[in-house]
Amino acid sequence: MNRRQLIAEKVLTRVEITAGRLETPCWLWMGPTSGDGYKGQKKGRGHGYPRMSLDGQTVAVHIVMWTNENGFVPGRKQLDHLCRDRRCVNPDHLELVTHRVNQLRRDEARQIEAAE
């Protein structure tokens, strides 16, 4: 088994496959995350993202899965969760975008959520 397969297998042992907002299922990380904010504050930047240990370092699982399937995330690019779920690590639910596009999509999703 090659390194990519070993990494994918390690991740998938802690994933629950569920229906999501997209046509394909979300792969929800059931392991540790970067937390839920501080002292009751709303989730903010960097909170609630899946984390795992890989080669002795703590890494973001969605970035590991993207990199495993598609290669490195270029500088000045981010991964946007198209399904809007930070715990989803399905590489098909991630898209390389600029920071600006990521923020615009986040704001749009929050407006839709608030209207519901």
N, C-alpha and C positions, 0 to 999 in steps of 0.2 A: 504494500500500500504506500502511495507517495504522500508527501507532506500535505498537499492540498486536501487529499482524501482524509487524512488523519485529523486535520483541523476541522473540516466539515463534520466529520463523525463526532468529534468532541463537542461541537456546538449543538448538533442536532439531538444529543442525549439530554439537553436541557431546554428543549423547545416543545411547545404545544401548538399543534396546527389547528387553526380556527378560521371560521368564515370571517372575512373582513369587509371593508368597503369596496374592494376591487374584485375583479372576476376570479383571481387566484387567491388562495388562502393566505392569511398572515401566519408567520412563524413567530409566535410569541415566546420571548425569552423568559424562562421561569427561574433563572439564577439571580445573582446579585445585580444591583443597579447602582447608579451614582447617587441614589437617595431621592427624597421627596421634598427637598427644600428645608429651610431652617425654621424651627419654632413656629410651625403652623403657616408659614408663608406659602403663597401659591408656587407651584412648580415654575422654575425659571430656567434660564439658560444652563444647560449642562446637567440638569437634574432629571432623574428617571431613565437615563439611557443604560442599556445593558452593559455590564462589565464582566470580564473574565481574565484569568491569568494565562498568559501565553509566553513561553520562554522566560519565565520569571518576571514578566512585566504585566501590569494591569492595563488592559486595552478595551476599547469600545467594540462590542461584538458586531454591531452592524457594519462598522468599517472593516473589521476582519473578514466578514462574509463578502462584502463588496470586493475587497482586495483579492480575496481568494478566487473569485469568479472573473473579475474584470481588470485587475491590476491596480496600481496605486492611484490614490486620489491626487490629482495635480494641485500644485499650489494655487491659492486663490479660488478654489472650488470647495463645495460642501456637498454632503449627501442629504437629499430631501426625501423624507418618508412620504411617498405618494398616498399611502393608506392612512396617514396622519397619526400613526401609533408608534411612539418612540421605542416600545419593546419589540417591535417587529424587526426580524433580522433576515427576512426573505430578500435576497439580492434583486429579485424582480420588482420589488416594491420601493427600490431606491433609485434616485436619479441624481446625476452630477449637475449641480447648478451653482450659480454665483451666490454670494451672501445676500445680495439684494433680492434676487428671485426667491430665495428661501424665505426671507422675511415677508415679502409680499404674499406668498402662498400661506404662510402662517397667519398673517393678519386676515386674509380672506376666509380661511377656515374658522377662525375665531368669530368673525362676523356671522357666518352661516350658523355656527353652533349657538351663538347668542340669540339668533332669530328663531331657533327651533323651540 
